[in-house]
């Protein structure tokens, strides 16, 4: 394995050595960008007045006056208030500035030529040509032309444009011609109005994400370009590109580009990587074509050709790509993926992956084979006021799929569950009725346990007020506010192992159930300060099987029989709640703090539920165990929705919610109590305390006292906590019905407490309280990665190098001490956990960015999952390095690729996965 890893650097060194030798032998020089000026042979020879108008040298002050050139054989044309001179009719009549209609007879043009220049516009009568100097401009039909110097030949109906050199020899004012949205920049160019043919020297044209430069270009009347010694590059500095594809002969048509021999060069050095000819589709629509592979090396799988196949642009709404991967040691894989989209209706994507892996087995000296598959489907629909919606998010497949794929994604490889859901919903407009149906799936990849719900049906009737009327006259009475709603939920669910999912015994594990719920409630104010809300809840469950238990002395165990048939159970409860709000405010007349307000929301409620475990209901039965004791059980135990709970409940519940806010004066606010320019700051978002007392419970009537709270610091860091106090004592490892206050003079004991802090900071002063990464360096969830990939398959394109640093962190502390234990020797069960997770990045230089993600378990004293990322902005290229230094998924990956998506396959990759590190 170690010898294989040396092949890649040796191959790279050999390629670079051969490239250098070929470069030295060829005598070629690095192809520079746009030259300092047009070469001498690019200017038309014998043009009228060429001997009197220097074009390759800076124009002197006496030959280019600031206003006009006046001589016996020349006149200065007058510009209007906008500096525009109309040249009407044929070019022979350029001196006619009357604005007469254009002459369309033989020798005329189709439209008027508009022109202007900052320095001068001169018409030479004898030679019949016009010269525009100083940021000259011409407009004709859909053609616009800017250049420092423009010469119009009135006889040949031809224009010539070029730049000039200043006193320091620097070339400026290059011609820029725009026609039909197509822009071309050149050292010099020539265009004939009659033949509509153009010639350009050292031209530059934008084509999609890239640029095409040509040493010499010709465009015919059909707008087909012929380029000699051209270069295609996606470098955003086309004047001096860092890389490009040298095109010796190129033909550019509206929908395609055809080239002769072409080879790649980097930093002006040609590489021995080329093609004898090329054909490239050039269209704004989707086009079918071959997808070229990415060549990689894997220490366990061998050399590989990955992601090769064919793309089918079937229509504007639907496409399909079939990709494959092959490895030199016998592994292969196939992927079919499709995207579809109908605007304002629906969109989605579907993919199916099949992998066959052949790993070397060091123990036996042979190979181990594995087959995995994965299905993913995402669909979303716009209801557009129809009330109907359909969506899907499916991710199902083999348990070891993510562990055996070569994709470098730590989150996928550490995935423990696969979940899917297909949902349909219908809401009847202007009615309280709604319907939803779904199919869902959950799979534990570590145990292979699969749970499937097919289908899950829900029908709901939103709250209605049967005693009220839309045509009611007068104030609303208390009985007008009596409302009710209805909910029906039906489900079919099975849970089994993935290896026996499609076997007949799976049907025996199928659970089916239907549940009905009818809540009835109303509300009214009492004494204008108290809000009272009585309610009644009725529930009914339908099951299609029940269970009976009996003790079998022959086998000395309890036997459970399944009784098939319809069984129904019902329960109901009553409740009465009351709450109010108490406001307290402390005002400050001076200083930056204006006021502090405390809002207290106390609530109290009483609920009653009968004992549905009584024999008269028939929901519970008894069996006699080996000791002769009667043991009660529910005949619905183990069904989908279960049955009513046993025991009467007469509970008094209470809670207190608190919010503390502060008003702060703005910088421009006064201190005399005016209301202008104040800002609200929350000191305590929430502090809640709740508990209850069950009068029907003879042993433990008082419930645990629970508390929770949260707050935000500096709008960047969030803090939350929750816990529980037990008012009863634990004696000899058992919770006894004795108040702790009576047993040990303590009010209560803390049994559970959790505390967490999350937040993020960055150099821009922005922040969020979720603790999630603020940029893709720190990692993204899989769904967001898929969305970004559809925009641009290059992940380095989303790295924000303008952000100097960012840091996201999270700390969690959990304490649990119920106080009970099974034996005195074992002692009480007490557990404390605390962990810290961090991710972030910083820019070492404007072009280097380093990112990290790590965690630490304080109880174990171990560093958790850790990864490092290094990004280097190479202008038009990007270098990325990802490294997991230790752990189960220890691996690394290095990619050197072109930024532009159009050349995404032009990359160099080296990686080593966790299974062959």
C-alpha positions in Angstrom: 0.0 0.0 0.0 2.8 2.4 0.8 4.4 1.9 -2.6 1.2 2.7 -4.4 1.0 6.1 -2.6 4.3 7.1 -4.3 2.9 6.7 -7.8 1.0 9.9 -7.8 3.9 12.4 -6.9 6.2 10.5 -9.3 3.7 10.9 -12.1 3.3 14.6 -11.3 7.1 15.2 -11.3 7.4 13.3 -14.6 4.7 15.4 -16.3 6.2 18.7 -15.1 9.7 17.5 -16.3 8.5 16.6 -19.7 6.6 19.8 -20.0 9.7 21.8 -19.2 11.8 19.9 -21.7 9.2 20.3 -24.5 8.9 24.0 -23.6 12.7 24.5 -23.8 13.0 22.5 -27.1 10.2 24.3 -28.8 11.7 27.8 -28.3 8.3 29.1 -27.4 7.9 32.1 -25.2 5.0 32.4 -22.7 2.0 33.7 -24.5 1.4 37.2 -23.1 -1.9 38.9 -22.9 -3.0 41.9 -24.9 0.1 43.4 -26.3 1.4 47.0 -25.7 -0.2 47.9 -29.0 -1.2 46.5 -32.3 1.6 45.0 -34.3 2.8 47.0 -37.3 1.3 44.6 -39.9 -2.1 44.9 -38.4 -2.7 48.4 -39.7 -4.2 48.8 -43.2 -1.5 49.9 -45.6 -2.1 52.5 -48.3 -5.1 54.0 -46.5 -5.8 57.6 -47.5 -3.9 60.1 -45.4 -1.9 57.3 -43.7 1.3 59.2 -44.2 -0.1 62.3 -42.5 -1.9 60.6 -39.5 0.5 58.7 -37.3 -1.3 55.7 -35.8 1.4 53.8 -34.0 3.0 56.7 -32.3 1.6 59.2 -29.8 -0.3 61.9 -31.7 1.4 65.3 -31.1 -0.4 68.4 -29.9 -0.1 70.2 -33.2 -1.7 67.3 -35.2 -4.5 66.7 -32.7 -5.8 70.1 -31.6 -8.3 70.3 -28.8 -11.1 71.7 -31.0 -10.8 70.9 -34.7 -8.4 70.6 -37.6 -8.9 73.2 -40.3 -7.1 73.2 -43.6 -7.7 73.7 -47.3 -8.8 70.1 -47.8 -10.5 69.5 -44.4 -13.4 70.8 -42.4 -14.4 70.5 -38.8 -17.9 69.0 -38.2 -20.0 70.7 -35.5 -21.3 68.6 -32.6 -24.6 69.3 -30.9 -25.1 70.0 -27.2 -24.5 66.3 -26.4 -21.4 66.2 -28.6 -23.1 64.0 -31.3 -22.6 64.6 -35.0 -25.1 62.8 -37.3 -23.6 61.5 -40.5 -26.6 61.0 -42.8 -27.1 59.1 -46.1 -24.1 57.6 -47.8 -20.7 58.0 -46.3 -19.8 60.2 -49.3 -22.2 62.8 -47.9 -20.7 62.8 -44.4 -20.4 66.6 -44.5 -24.2 67.0 -44.8 -25.3 67.6 -41.2 -28.9 68.5 -42.1 -30.2 65.2 -40.7 -31.9 64.2 -44.0 -33.2 60.7 -44.2 -30.7 58.0 -44.9 -30.2 57.1 -48.6 -31.0 53.5 -49.0 -30.2 53.4 -52.7 -27.1 51.8 -54.1 -24.1 53.1 -52.2 -26.2 54.2 -49.2 -26.6 52.8 -45.7 -29.6 51.4 -43.9 -29.5 54.0 -41.1 -27.9 57.2 -39.9 -24.4 57.0 -38.3 -24.1 58.9 -35.0 -20.7 59.9 -33.8 -18.9 62.0 -31.2 -15.3 62.5 -29.9 -13.8 64.5 -27.1 -10.9 66.0 -29.0 -11.9 66.5 -32.7 -13.9 65.2 -35.6 -12.2 66.0 -38.9 -13.5 65.3 -42.5 -10.8 65.1 -45.2 -12.5 66.3 -48.4 -10.0 65.0 -51.0 -9.5 61.6 -49.5 -13.2 61.2 -48.4 -12.6 59.9 -44.9 -13.5 61.1 -41.4 -11.2 60.9 -38.4 -12.5 60.9 -34.8 -9.9 61.5 -32.0 -10.1 61.3 -28.3 -12.6 58.7 -26.8 -14.4 58.5 -30.1 -17.8 56.9 -30.4 -19.9 55.6 -33.3 -23.4 54.2 -33.3 -25.0 52.4 -36.3 -28.1 50.2 -36.1 -27.2 47.7 -33.2 -23.5 48.4 -33.4 -21.7 50.7 -31.0 -17.9 51.3 -31.1 -15.6 53.1 -28.7 -11.9 53.8 -29.4 -9.3 56.5 -28.9 -8.9 56.8 -32.7 -11.6 55.9 -35.4 -11.1 56.4 -39.1 -14.2 56.2 -41.4 -13.4 55.4 -45.1 -16.3 57.0 -47.0 -15.5 55.3 -50.3 -15.1 51.7 -49.0 -17.8 52.2 -46.3 -15.3 50.9 -43.8 -14.2 52.0 -40.3 -10.9 51.3 -38.7 -10.4 51.7 -34.9 -7.3 51.5 -32.8 -5.8 52.7 -29.6 -2.7 55.0 -29.2 0.4 55.2 -27.2 1.0 57.9 -24.7 4.3 59.7 -24.0 5.5 56.8 -21.8 4.8 54.3 -24.5 1.7 52.8 -22.8 -1.2 51.7 -25.1 -4.6 53.1 -24.2 -8.0 53.5 -25.7 -8.4 50.1 -27.2 -11.5 49.6 -29.4 -14.6 48.1 -27.8 -17.3 47.0 -30.2 -20.8 45.8 -29.1 -23.3 44.2 -31.5 -26.4 42.3 -30.5 -25.2 42.0 -26.9 -21.9 40.5 -28.0 -18.8 42.5 -26.9 -15.4 42.4 -28.4 -12.3 44.3 -27.3 -9.1 44.4 -29.5 -5.9 46.2 -30.1 -7.3 47.3 -33.5 -10.2 46.3 -35.6 -11.8 47.0 -39.0 -15.5 46.8 -40.0 -17.2 47.1 -43.4 -20.8 48.5 -43.2 -21.6 47.1 -46.6 -20.3 43.5 -46.3 -20.7 43.4 -42.5 -17.4 41.7 -42.2 -15.0 42.5 -39.5 -11.3 41.9 -38.7 -9.7 42.2 -35.3 -6.2 41.9 -34.0 -5.5 40.6 -30.6 -9.2 40.5 -29.7 -10.9 39.6 -26.5 -14.5 38.2 -26.3 -16.5 37.0 -23.3 -18.1 33.6 -23.7 -20.1 32.5 -20.7 -17.8 32.2 -17.7 -14.7 32.5 -19.8 -12.9 34.6 -22.5 -11.7 33.8 -26.0 -8.6 35.8 -27.1 -7.4 35.7 -30.6 -4.2 36.8 -32.3 -6.1 37.5 -35.5 -9.9 37.2 -35.9 -12.3 37.5 -38.8 -16.1 37.7 -38.5 -18.2 37.2 -41.7 -21.6 38.5 -42.5 -23.3 35.5 -40.8 -21.5 36.4 -37.5 -19.3 33.4 -37.7 -15.9 34.1 -36.2 -12.6 32.6 -37.3 -9.8 32.9 -34.8 -6.1 32.1 -35.3 -3.7 31.6 -32.4 -6.5 32.0 -29.8 -6.7 31.2 -26.1 -9.7 30.2 -24.0 -9.5 31.0 -20.3 -11.8 31.4 -17.3 -9.3 33.5 -15.5 -10.8 36.8 -14.5 -7.7 38.6 -15.5 -7.8 37.8 -19.3 -5.1 40.4 -20.0 -2.5 38.1 -18.2 -4.3 34.8 -17.6 -2.8 32.3 -15.2 -3.9 29.4 -17.4 -5.7 28.7 -20.6 -6.3 26.4 -23.5 -4.3 27.3 -26.6 -6.5 27.1 -29.7 -4.5 27.3 -32.9 -7.5 27.5 -35.2 -11.0 28.1 -34.0 -14.4 28.6 -35.6 -17.0 30.2 -33.3 -20.7 29.9 -34.4 -23.8 30.8 -32.7 -24.4 27.4 -31.2 -21.0 25.7 -31.3 -17.3 26.1 -31.2 -15.0 24.0 -33.4 -11.3 23.9 -32.8 -8.2 22.3 -34.3 -5.3 21.2 -32.1 -5.5 22.6 -28.6 -3.3 22.2 -25.5 -3.3 23.4 -21.9 -0.8 25.9 -20.6 -0.3 27.2 -17.1 1.6 30.5 -16.3 2.6 30.6 -19.9 4.2 27.1 -19.9 2.5 24.7 -22.4 1.8 21.3 -21.0 1.7 18.0 -22.9 -2.0 17.8 -22.3 -4.1 18.4 -25.4 -6.5 17.2 -28.0 -6.2 17.0 -31.8 -9.6 18.7 -32.3 -12.5 19.8 -30.3 -16.3 20.3 -30.6 -18.1 22.3 -27.9 -21.8 23.1 -27.8 -22.5 26.8 -27.2 -26.1 27.3 -26.2 -28.1 28.8 -23.4 -30.3 25.7 -23.3 -29.4 22.3 -21.8 -27.4 20.2 -24.1 -26.7 16.5 -24.0 -23.1 15.3 -23.9 -20.3 13.2 -22.5 -19.2 13.8 -18.9 -15.4 13.2 -18.6 -14.1 11.3 -15.6 -12.0 12.4 -12.7 -8.8 10.4 -12.2 -8.0 9.6 -8.6 -6.0 7.1 -6.6 -7.3 5.1 -3.6 -5.0 3.0 -1.4 -7.5 0.2 -1.1 -9.5 0.5 -4.3 -6.7 1.4 -6.6 -6.6 3.9 -9.4 -10.1 5.2 -10.4 -12.0 6.9 -13.1 -14.9 8.6 -11.3 -18.1 10.4 -12.3 -17.9 9.6 -16.0 -21.0 9.1 -18.1 -23.5 10.9 -20.2 -25.8 13.8 -19.6 -29.2 14.1 -21.3 -30.9 17.5 -21.5 -34.2 16.0 -22.3 -36.2 19.2 -22.2 -36.3 22.6 -20.4 -38.1 20.9 -17.5 -36.3 17.5 -17.2 -32.8 16.1 -17.4 -31.0 12.9 -16.7 -27.4 12.0 -16.0 -25.9 8.5 -15.8 -22.5 8.3 -14.1 -20.2 5.5 -13.3 -17.0 4.9 -11.4 -14.4 2.1 -11.9 -11.4 1.1 -9.8 -8.4 -0.9 -10.9 -8.8 -3.5 -8.1 -12.3 -4.5 -9.2 -14.8 -2.1 -7.5 -17.4 -0.1 -9.5 -20.5 2.0 -9.0 -23.4 3.4 -11.0 -25.4 6.5 -10.3 -28.5 7.7 -12.1 -29.8 11.2 -11.2 -32.5 13.4 -12.6 -33.7 17.0 -12.0 -37.1 18.3 -13.0 -38.8 21.7 -12.6 -42.0 23.3 -13.7 -42.1 27.0 -12.7 -44.9 27.9 -10.3 -45.9 24.2 -10.1 -43.3 21.9 -8.7 -39.6 20.9 -8.8 -37.4 18.2 -7.4 -34.6 15.7 -8.0 -34.1 11.9 -7.9 -31.0 9.7 -7.7 -30.2 6.0 -7.4 -26.8 4.8 -6.4 -25.4 1.2 -6.6 -22.0 0.4 -5.3 -20.0 -2.8 -5.5 -16.9 -2.7 -3.3 -14.0 -5.1 -3.3 -11.7 -4.5 -0.4 -8.5 -6.3 0.3 -8.6 -8.6 3.4 -5.3 -8.5 5.1 -6.3 -11.4 7.4 -7.0 -13.9 4.6 -5.0 -12.3 1.8 -8.1 -12.2 -0.4 -10.9 -9.8 -0.9 -14.2 -9.1 0.7 -17.2 -8.1 -1.4 -20.0 -5.7 -0.4 -23.0 -4.4 -2.3 -24.8 -1.2 -1.3 -27.5 1.0 -2.7 -29.1 4.3 -1.9 -32.3 6.1 -3.1 -32.8 9.8 -2.7 -35.8 11.8 -3.8 -36.7 15.4 -3.0 -39.9 17.0 -4.3 -41.7 20.3 -3.5 -44.8 21.8 -4.9 -46.4 25.2 -5.0 -50.1 25.1 -4.1 -50.7 28.6 -5.5 -54.0 29.0 -3.6 -55.3 25.5 -4.5 -55.1 24.2 -1.0 -53.3 21.1 -2.2 -49.7 20.3 -1.6 -47.4 17.3 -2.2 -43.8 17.0 -1.0 -41.3 14.2 -0.6 -37.9 13.9 1.1 -36.6 10.3 0.7 -33.3 8.9 1.8 -33.2 5.1 2.0 -30.7 2.4 1.3 -28.2 0.0 2.7 -26.8 0.6 6.2 -23.2 0.7 5.0 -23.7 2.9 2.0 -22.3 6.1 3.5 -19.4 4.3 5.0 -18.4 2.8 1.6 -18.8 5.8 -0.6 -15.7 7.8 -1.5 -17.4 11.2 -1.0 -15.5 13.2 1.6 -18.3 14.1 3.9 -17.8 13.4 7.6 -21.5 14.2 8.5 -22.7 11.5 6.1 -20.2 9.0 7.3 -21.2 9.5 10.9 -24.9 9.4 10.1 -26.8 7.0 12.4 -30.2 7.2 10.9 -31.9 7.4 7.5 -35.3 9.1 7.4 -37.8 9.6 4.6 -41.2 11.2 4.3 -43.8 11.5 1.5 -46.6 13.9 2.3 -49.9 14.9 0.7 -52.2 17.6 2.2 -55.5 19.0 1.1 -57.3 22.0 2.7 -60.8 22.8 1.5 -60.9 26.6 1.0 -63.5 28.5 3.0 -64.1 25.5 5.2 -62.7 24.0 8.4 -61.8 20.7 6.8 -58.3 19.5 6.0 -56.8 16.1 5.1 -53.2 14.9 5.1 -51.7 11.5 4.1 -48.1 10.5 4.4 -45.7 7.6 4.1 -42.6 7.6 6.3 -39.5 5.5 7.0 -36.8 5.5 9.7 -33.8 3.3 9.6 -31.0 2.9 12.2 -27.9 2.2 10.2 -26.0 0.8 13.2 -28.6 -1.8 14.2 -30.3 -2.3 10.9 -33.7 -1.7 12.5 -36.3 -0.3 10.1 -39.6 1.4 11.0 -42.1 2.1 8.2 -45.5 3.9 8.3 -47.6 3.3 5.3 -49.9 5.1 5.1 -50.5 7.7 7.9 -53.8 9.5 7.5 -55.0 12.5 9.3 -58.4 14.3 9.0 -59.0 17.5 10.9 -61.8 20.0 11.5 -60.5 23.3 12.8 -62.2 25.0 15.7 -65.8 26.0 15.1 -68.3 27.8 17.4 -71.7 26.2 16.9 -73.5 28.6 19.2 -72.2 31.8 17.5 -73.4 33.2 14.1 -71.8 35.4 11.5 -75.0 37.5 11.6 -75.0 37.9 15.3 -76.1 41.3 16.6 -74.7 42.7 19.8 -71.8 41.8 22.1 -70.5 38.2 22.2 -71.8 36.2 25.1 -69.8 33.6 27.0 -71.6 30.7 25.3 -70.8 32.2 21.9 -67.2 31.4 22.6 -67.8 27.7 23.1 -65.9 26.0 20.4 -65.0 22.5 19.3 -62.7 20.7 16.9 -62.2 17.2 15.6 -59.1 15.1 14.7 -58.8 11.7 13.2 -55.5 9.9 12.9 -55.0 6.5 11.3 -51.7 4.7 11.0 -50.2 1.4 9.7 -46.8 0.8 11.1 -44.3 -2.0 11.1 -40.9 -2.2 12.8 -38.4 -5.0 11.8 -34.9 -5.7 10.7 -33.8 -4.6 7.3 -32.7 -8.2 6.5 -36.3 -9.6 6.9 -38.2 -6.5 5.7 -39.7 -8.2 2.7 -40.3 -11.6 4.3 -43.9 -12.9 5.1 -43.3 -12.7 8.9 -43.2 -8.9 8.6 -46.9 -8.8 8.1 -47.4 -10.4 11.5 -45.7 -7.4 13.0 -48.0 -4.9 11.3 -49.8 -2.6 13.7 -53.0 -0.7 12.7 -54.9 1.8 14.7 -57.3 4.8 14.5 -57.6 7.6 17.0 -60.3 10.2 17.4 -60.0 13.4 19.5 -62.8 15.9 20.2 -61.7 18.9 22.4 -64.4 21.3 23.5 -63.4 24.6 25.1 -64.4 28.2 25.8 -62.9 31.2 27.5 -64.0 34.4 29.3 -62.7 37.2 31.4 -63.3 37.3 35.2 -63.2 40.6 37.0 -61.4 42.1 33.9 -58.1 40.8 35.1 -58.3 37.0 35.0 -58.6 34.9 31.9 -60.6 31.6 32.5 -60.6 28.7 30.1 -62.6 25.5 30.8 -62.3 22.6 28.5 -63.5 19.0 27.9 -61.5 16.4 26.0 -62.8 13.1 24.6 -60.6 10.5 23.0 -61.5 7.2 21.3 -59.0 4.6 20.0 -59.8 1.8 17.6 -57.6 -1.3 17.4 -57.9 -4.4 15.3 -56.3 -6.7 17.9 -55.9 -7.0 21.6 -53.9 -9.2 24.0 -54.7 -11.7 26.8 -52.2 -12.9 29.4 -52.1 -16.0 31.6 -49.6 -17.8 33.6 -48.6 -21.3 32.3 -47.1 -23.4 35.1 -45.8 -25.9 32.6 -43.3 -23.5 31.2 -43.3 -21.3 34.3 -43.8 -18.1 32.5 -46.5 -15.7 31.4 -48.1 -16.4 28.0 -49.5 -13.6 25.8 -52.1 -14.5 23.3 -53.2 -12.2 20.4 -56.9 -11.8 19.9 -57.8 -10.5 16.5 -60.9 -8.4 16.0 -62.1 -4.9 16.5 -61.7 -3.3 19.9 -62.5 0.2 21.0 -61.4 2.2 24.1 -62.6 5.6 25.3 -61.5 8.1 27.8 -62.3 11.7 28.7 -61.0 14.5 31.0 -62.1 17.9 32.3 -59.9 20.9 33.0 -60.2 24.5 34.2 -57.4 27.0 33.8 -57.0 30.6 34.9 -54.1 33.0 34.3 -53.4 36.7 34.5 -50.4 39.1 33.9 -48.7 41.3 36.4 -46.5 44.2 35.2 -43.8 45.9 37.2 -41.7 48.8 35.9 -38.8 50.8 37.3 -38.1 54.1 35.5 -34.9 56.1 35.4 -35.0 59.8 34.5 -31.2 60.1 33.9 -28.6 57.9 32.4 -28.7 55.6 29.4 -31.1 53.1 31.0 -34.6 54.4 30.7 -36.7 51.7 32.3 -36.7 48.0 33.5 -39.9 46.1 33.1 -40.8 42.8 34.7 -43.7 40.7 33.4 -45.1 37.9 35.6 -47.6 35.4 34.2 -49.0 33.2 36.9 -51.4 30.4 36.0 -53.3 27.8 37.9 -55.4 24.9 36.6 -57.4 21.9 37.8 -58.0 18.7 35.8 -60.0 15.6 36.5 -59.8 12.2 34.8 -61.7 9.0 36.1 -60.0 5.7 36.7 -60.3 3.8 33.4 -58.6 0.9 35.0 -61.8 0.0 36.8 -63.3 -3.4 35.9 -66.6 -1.7 34.6 -64.7 -0.3 31.6 -63.1 -3.7 30.7 -59.9 -2.2 29.5 -57.8 -3.9 32.2 -57.8 -7.6 33.2 -55.9 -9.8 35.7 -53.8 -12.9 35.7 -52.6 -14.9 38.6 -48.8 -15.4 38.8 -46.8 -18.3 40.3 -47.1 -16.8 43.8 -50.9 -16.6 43.5 -50.9 -12.8 43.2 -53.3 -11.0 40.9 -51.5 -8.8 38.4 -53.4 -6.2 36.4 -52.6 -5.5 32.7 -54.1 -3.6 29.8 -55.5 -5.6 27.0 -54.3 -2.8 24.7 -50.7 -3.0 25.9 -48.5 -3.2 22.8 -51.1 -1.8 20.3 -50.3 1.2 18.2 -52.1 3.8 20.3 -52.3 1.9 23.5 -55.3 2.3 25.8 -56.5 4.6 28.6 -54.3 4.9 31.6 -55.3 3.5 35.0 -55.9 5.5 38.1 -58.0 8.5 38.9 -56.4 11.9 38.6 -57.5 15.1 40.4 -54.6 17.4 39.8 -54.0 21.0 40.6 -51.3 22.5 38.3 -49.5 25.8 38.7 -46.8 27.7 36.8 -45.1 31.1 36.9 -43.5 32.6 33.8 -41.2 35.6 34.0 -39.8 38.1 31.4 -37.5 41.0 32.2 -36.8 43.7 29.6 -34.9 46.9 29.6 -35.4 50.1 27.6 -32.2 51.9 26.6 -32.0 55.4 25.3 -30.4 55.9 21.9 -27.4 58.2 21.5 -29.6 61.0 20.2 -32.2 60.6 22.9 -32.7 63.2 25.6 -32.8 62.4 29.3 -36.1 64.2 30.1 -38.3 61.2 29.6 -39.2 61.6 25.9 -40.3 58.5 24.0 -38.0 59.1 21.0 -35.1 56.9 20.2 -35.5 54.0 22.6 -34.3 50.4 22.2 -35.6 47.3 24.0 -33.1 44.8 25.4 -34.2 41.5 26.8 -32.4 40.7 30.1 -34.3 37.4 30.6 -36.1 35.9 27.7 -37.9 33.4 29.9 -37.9 31.9 33.4 -40.6 29.3 34.1 -41.4 27.3 37.2 -44.2 24.7 37.2 -45.5 21.8 39.3 -48.7 20.0 40.4 -50.5 18.3 43.2 -52.7 15.2 42.5 -55.3 14.8 45.3 -56.0 11.2 44.2 -52.4 10.0 44.7 -52.1 8.7 48.2 -48.4 8.2 48.1 -46.8 11.0 46.1 -49.4 13.7 45.5 -46.9 16.5 45.0 -45.1 16.4 41.6 -41.5 17.4 40.9 -40.9 21.1 40.7 -39.6 21.9 37.2 -37.8 25.1 36.1 -36.4 26.4 32.8 -35.1 29.6 31.4 -33.2 31.2 28.6 -31.5 34.5 27.7 -29.4 36.1 25.1 -26.1 38.0 25.6 -25.1 40.8 23.3 -27.4 39.4 20.6 -24.7 36.8 19.8 -24.7 34.3 22.6 -27.7 32.3 23.8 -27.9 30.6 27.2 -30.6 28.1 28.3 -31.1 25.9 31.4 -33.6 23.5 32.9 -33.9 21.3 35.8 -36.1 19.5 38.3 -36.4 19.3 42.1 -37.8 16.3 44.0 -39.7 17.1 47.2 -39.5 13.5 48.5 -36.8 11.8 50.4 -34.7 8.8 49.3 -34.1 6.3 52.1 -31.8 3.3 51.6 -31.9 3.8 47.8 -35.7 4.0 47.6 -37.9 7.0 47.0 -40.3 7.1 50.0 -43.5 9.0 50.5 -41.9 11.3 53.0 -41.2 15.0 52.4 -37.6 15.9 52.4 -38.3 18.9 54.5 -39.6 16.6 57.3 -36.8 14.0 56.8 -33.7 16.3 56.6 -34.9 19.9 56.9 -34.3 20.5 53.2 -36.9 21.9 50.9 -36.1 19.7 47.9 -33.2 17.9 46.2 -31.9 18.5 42.7 -32.4 15.5 40.5 -31.7 16.9 37.1 -30.0 20.0 35.7 -28.9 21.0 32.2 -27.2 24.1 31.0 -26.0 25.1 27.5 -24.4 28.0 25.8 -24.2 28.5 22.0 -23.2 31.4 19.8 -21.0 32.7 17.0 -18.7 35.6 16.5 -16.9 37.0 13.4 -14.8 39.9 12.3 -17.8 41.8 10.9 -19.4 42.0 14.2 -22.3 39.8 13.1 -23.4 36.8 15.0 -26.2 34.3 15.5 -27.2 32.4 18.6 -27.6 29.0 17.0 -23.9 28.1 17.1 -24.0 27.0 13.5 -21.2 27.9 11.1 -21.6 31.3 9.5 -19.9 30.1 6.3 -19.3 26.8 4.5 -15.8 26.3 5.8 -17.2 25.1 9.1 -19.5 22.6 7.5 -23.1 22.6 6.2 -26.0 20.2 6.7 -26.5 17.8 3.8 -29.6 19.4 2.5 -27.9 22.8 2.1 -24.8 21.1 0.5 -27.1 19.6 -2.2 -28.7 23.0 -2.8 -25.3 24.7 -3.1 -24.1 21.9 -5.5 -27.0 22.7 -7.8 -25.8 26.3 -8.0 -22.1 25.6 -8.3 -20.5 22.1 -8.0 -17.3 23.8 -6.7 -17.5 24.1 -2.9 -14.6 26.5 -2.7 -16.7 29.0 -4.6 -18.6 29.7 -1.4 -15.6 30.4 0.8 -15.8 34.0 2.0 -12.2 35.2 2.0 -13.3 38.7 2.9 -14.3 37.4 6.4 -11.1 37.6 8.5 -12.3 35.2 11.1 -15.3 33.4 12.5 -16.0 31.3 15.5 -19.0 29.2 16.5 -19.1 27.3 19.8 -21.4 25.3 22.0 -21.0 24.1 25.6 -23.4 21.7 27.3 -23.6 20.5 30.9 -25.9 17.7 32.1 -26.4 16.5 35.7 -28.6 13.6 36.8 -29.0 12.2 40.3 -32.3 10.5 41.0 -30.8 9.2 44.3 -32.1 5.7 43.9 -30.0 2.6 43.6 -30.5 -1.1 43.3 -28.1 -2.1 46.0 -26.3 -0.4 48.8 -22.9 -1.5 47.4 -23.7 0.0 44.0 -24.6 3.3 45.5 -26.8 6.0 44.0 -26.9 6.4 40.2 -25.3 9.8 39.6 -24.1 11.0 36.2 -22.5 14.2 34.9 -21.6 15.0 31.3 -20.2 18.1 29.8 -18.9 18.7 26.3 -17.6 21.6 24.2 -17.8 21.8 20.4 -16.2 24.5 18.3 -15.9 25.3 14.6 -14.5 28.3 12.8 -12.0 29.7 10.4 -9.5 32.5 10.0 -7.7 34.1 7.1 -4.0 33.7 7.5 -3.5 36.0 4.5 -5.9 37.5 2.0 -5.5 34.4 0.0 -5.2 31.7 2.7 -8.0 30.5 4.9 -7.8 27.8 7.6 -10.9 26.2 9.1 -11.4 23.7 11.9 -14.1 21.7 13.7 -13.6 19.9 16.9 -15.2 18.8 20.2 -14.1 17.8 23.7 -15.6 15.5 26.3 -14.6 16.7 29.7 -15.8 13.5 31.5 -13.8 11.1 29.3 -11.0 13.6 28.8 -11.1 12.8 25.1 -11.1 15.0 21.9 -14.0 14.1 19.7 -14.5 14.4 16.0 -11.9 16.8 14.6 -11.3 18.1 11.1 -9.1 20.8 9.6 -9.6 22.6 6.3 -7.2 24.7 4.3 -8.2 26.8 1.4 -5.9 28.8 -1.0 -7.4 31.3 -3.4 -5.3 31.0 -6.6 -7.3 33.6 -8.4 -8.8 31.5 -11.1 -7.9 28.2 -9.3 -8.6 27.0 -5.8 -6.6 24.6 -3.6 -8.4 22.9 -0.8 -7.1 20.4 1.8 -9.4 18.6 4.3 -7.9 16.4 7.0 -9.4 14.3 9.8 -6.3 13.5 11.8 -7.7 10.8 14.2 -10.7 8.8 15.0 -12.8 6.2 13.2 -12.9 8.3 10.0 -9.3 9.4 9.8 -8.7 10.6 6.3 -7.5 13.4 4.1 -8.4 14.9 0.7 -6.7 17.5 -1.5 -8.2 19.1 -4.5 -6.7 21.6 -7.0 -9.4 22.8 -9.4 -10.5 25.6 -11.7 -13.1 27.9 -10.0 -15.3 28.2 -13.1 -18.1 25.6 -13.2 -17.7 25.2 -16.9 -14.3 23.6 -16.4 -15.2 21.7 -13.2 -13.6 18.6 -14.5 -10.2 20.3 -14.9 -8.9 19.3 -11.5 -6.3 17.3 -9.6 -7.4 15.2 -6.6 -5.5 13.2 -4.0 -7.3 11.5 -1.1 -7.1 8.7 1.4 -10.3 7.5 3.0 -10.8 6.2 6.5 -10.8 2.6 5.5 -7.4 2.7 4.0 -5.6 5.4 6.0 
